[in-house]
């Protein structure tokens, strides 16, 4: 492990230098990795593992869109693509990469295949952390591990193909074999992580649910909508409002922040922008801090999990979800965004 100074806090991380791909392949040379689920995380992790030289098979239902997607991605029925039960039986490591709702529904089917010495792998701590609600309780004689890439499966694959990596957290919930640590780190390197940092299942899901509802998706959409509305209410055109709210941030500033940090951005913008940002960022922090504290408390109390499980189990959930997404898609701001994207050079 490497010890890194994160803003004055020392933290141990695993990089490809300390744990190279050759070592990961050696650790898992006798393992069959069965990917159950080929939706959000499944394709990226499976393809990266395969390209890195690991023994990977896919478990999916026949005659489904995801089965067809797996075939299109090069997985061969009867050789590397199987029905879920057969893949689970063949796998020594079972990567359980269905949606949270899908994991709950399939658990009674999967559990009998978790025989002694196998490893059950997650990329989200939801099912285990909220086991009182999900009923996902693994047998005591299997390893239960987690690697959670900090981004979508699409991003994981895209960065892998570009010769880069996506940072991931890793965790061990249950070490039945004494090999859980080397197994999980090898898998984290194998799926294409830039570096790995340690967490536990509870912290992973608490931070993940807070982030999704907060700065990654929920809060950022709310801030976009509020600023866009203010500009439009004061007579600015949709094009001007969208460009000043979204386009400049996503196309110009955030790539630079990702590369150099916000401190660098503040030091390298105009003096007017710099002064305004320094004067106003703490006001926004003070305004939103109570909301984030309320959000985290709701996550920690299991309320967000309960709401998700309850709504996903309703027969008309997909219909209601599509209506909500359609409302977002048809909002003036994102209709303006669609028009702006078409006008980008090269489109």
N, C-alpha and C positions, 0 to 999 in steps of 0.2 A: 504494500500500500504506500501511497505518497501522502505526506502531510502538507496541506495547503492552508495558507492564511487567507481566510475569507473575511475581510474587513476587521481584522483583529481577533477573529475567532478561528482557532486551529481545527481543521477537520480532516479526517482521513478519507481519501478517495482511491478508487482503483482505476488505473489508466492502462492503455494497451502496452505501455512500456513495461510495467510490472507484471502484467498478465497478457502476454502476446497471444495471437490467434493460434499459434502452434500448440501452446500449452492448453488452450481451451479445447482444441480438437483432441488432444491426448486425454484430457479428463473425461470427455464424452464419447470416446472411440467405441465403446461397447453399448452405447445408448441408442434407442430409437425414440425420436422426438415426435410425438403425435400432436398435431395442431388441431384442436377441436374448435371450429368456428372460423369462417373465412370472410369476415365482414370488415370491421374497422382496423383492428390490429393484426389479424391473422395473415393477410397477404404479405405485408411488409416484413413481418418477423419470419415467416416461413421462407420466403424467397431469399432473404438475407442469409438465413441459416444454411439453406441449400447451397447458395453461391459460395459460402465460406467453408463448404466441405463437410457439413454435418449430415447425419442420416435422418431425414425428415419425411414424414407422411402426413396426409391431410385426412380429417374425418368430417364428412358433410353428408347431408341427406341428398339422395339422388333426386333428379328432376326438380332441383331448386335453382334459383338464380346464382347462388353462391357456388353450387356444384359446377355449373356451367362456367362461372368465372374462373374456378380453379383449373378446369380443363383448358380454358383459353390461356391461362398462365403457364401451361406446360406440365401440370400434374396429370399422371396417367392412371385412369381407372384400373383397379386390380393390381397396380404396381406401387404407386405412391399416393393414390386417392381411393379412399374406402368409405363405406358407411360408418357412422359414428361409433357404433359398438365394436366393429372389427378393428378400427384404428385404435380405440381405447384399449382393446385387448392386446394389440401388438406393441403399443407404446410402453416404454419404461419411464419416460417423462411425458406427462400429459399436460399440454399447455391449454388451459381452459380460457379461451379467448372469445367466448360468446358475450353478448350484452349482459348487463346485470340481470335483467328480466329473463333472458335466455338461460343463464346459468341456473337460476332458481327452477325453471321449468324442467331442465334436463337433468338436474342433480340426481333424482332417483334412478335414472337410467345409467348415469356414469358411475355412480358410487361402487357398484359391484366389481368394476374393473380396476379399482384402486387396491391392488393386492400388495402384500408386504414387500417393502424395498423400493417401490415406485416413488416418483416425485410428482406432486400436483403443483402446477405452476400457474400463477395469476399475473395479470398486468394491471390489476386494480384491487384494492383491499376491501372492496364493498362486501362481497359475499361472506368473507370470514369475519370482518369487523362487526357486521350487523347480523350475525348468525342466528340471533334470537328471532329475527324477522325473516331471514332467507332459508333457515334450516340447513345451511351448507356446513356440515360438521364432518371433517375428514376422519378416516380411520387413524388410530394412534400409531400405526406401523408404517406410515408413508411420510416422506419429506413434504413439507408445504412451504413453498417459496414464491417470491415475487420479483419480477423485473418490470418496472413501469417507465417506458420511454416518455420523455417530457415533450410530447407532441403526437400528432396523428401517425397512423401507420403509413399513410401516403408520404408524409414528411420523412419518416424513418427510411423508407425505400429510396426516395429522391436523393437524400443526403448520402446514402450508401453508394448509389450509382455515381455520385459526384466525388467519391473518395473521401467523404466526410463522415461525421457521426452525430447522433442526437443523444444528449445526456440522459441518463436513466437513474432512477433510484432502485435499490434492491433491498429485500427483506427476507428474513427467515422466521416463519411462524412456528414451524415444527421440524426438528432435526431428529428423525428416527433412525437414520443410517449412519450418522457421523460424517456424511459426505455432503450435507446440504449446502455448506458454504462454498465448496469448490464447484458444486453443480450450478448454483445460482450465479456465481461470478462468471463461470465459463459460458453460461447461456446469455448473460448480459453482454459479454464481449461478442458472442456469436451473432446476436441479433443486430449488431452494428452500433452499440453505444459509444459515444465519444469518451465519456468517463462515467463511472458508477459511484454514487454516494449512498451510504447506508441509511435506512429508515426502519420503521416497523409498519405492519399492516394498518394499524389505526392512524398513525400520522400520515401515511400515504393517502388514505381515503379522506381524512379531514382536510388536508392541504389541497387535494384534487377537487373535492366538491366546493371548497371555498374559492379556489381559483377559477373554476368554470363559471360559477355564479357571480364572481367578482371581476377582477381586472382582465381575465382572458376572454370572457364573452358577455356576461350579464351587465357588468358595470360599464364596460367600454361601449356597448350598444346604447345604454342609457345616457352616457355622456355625449356620444355622437348625436343622439336624437335631440337632446336638450340644446346643444350648441347650434345644430342645424335649425331648430325651431326658432331660436332667438334671432339668428341671422335672417331667416325668411320673414319673421314678424316685423323686422326693421327694414324691409324692402330689398333685401339682397336676392339675386336670382338663384334658381336651383343650382345652376352650374357653379356660381361663386360660393354659395353656401356649402356645397358638397366638396369642392376643391379645398376650401379653407378648413373643413372639418375632418375629412377622411383622406382625400387623395394625397395631399401634401404629407400627412403623417405616415401613411402606409408606403408611399412610393419614394419619398425622399428622406424623411427624418428617422423613421424606425430602423431602416437598414443601417444607418450610421450609428444609431444608439446601440444596435446589436453588435456592431463591429468595435465600437470605441467606448460606449457607456454614456449615460446622461450627463455626467460631469463634463465630458469632452464636448458634448453637444452644446451645453450652456456656455462653455468657454470659446466656442467657435461659431456662434451665431451673431447677428447684428447686435449692437449695444442696446437698441430699443427692445428687441425680442428678449435679450438676456435680462434686462431690467424688469420687464413685465413678468417673465417666468419666475424670477427670483421673488418678486413681490407677491405672486398669486398662488404658488404651488402649496404653500402651507395652509392657505384658506381652503383650498380644495381638500387637502388632507383632513383638516379639522371638520369639514362638512361631511366627509364620507366615513371617517373613522367609526362613528357610532353604528353606521350601517354595516360595516365589515365586522364589527364586534357582535352585532345581532346575528349576522349571517353565520359566523363561526360557532356561536352558541347553539344555533339551530342545527348545524351539522353535527356538533358534538353530542347533542341530546337525541340524535337519531330521527329528528323530525323531517329532515330532507330525504333521508332514506325511506321513511315510512310513506311520504308523499309520492316519491318516485315509484315504489312498489305498488302502492294502491292504485295510482293512475294507470300504470302500465298493465295492470291486471284487468282493467275495464274493457268490455267488448268494443266500445266505440272510441277507445283512446286514439287509435291511428287516425280516425276521421277528424277528431277534435284537434289533434296535433297538426295535421295537414292544414286545417283552417287557420291555426295560429301562425304557421310558417308562411302561408299564403298572404296573411295580413302584413307580415314583415316584408315579404318580397314585393308586395304591391304598394308599400309606402312610398311617398314622393322621394324621400331621401335615397332609397335603394333603387328606385327606378331611374333617378338622376345618376346614380352610380353606374348602372348598366350602360347608360348612354356615354358617360365619361370613359369607361373602360374601352368601349368601341373606338373612341377617338385617340387612344394612346398610339404613339408611333409603332408601326410594325404589326398592328392588329388588322 
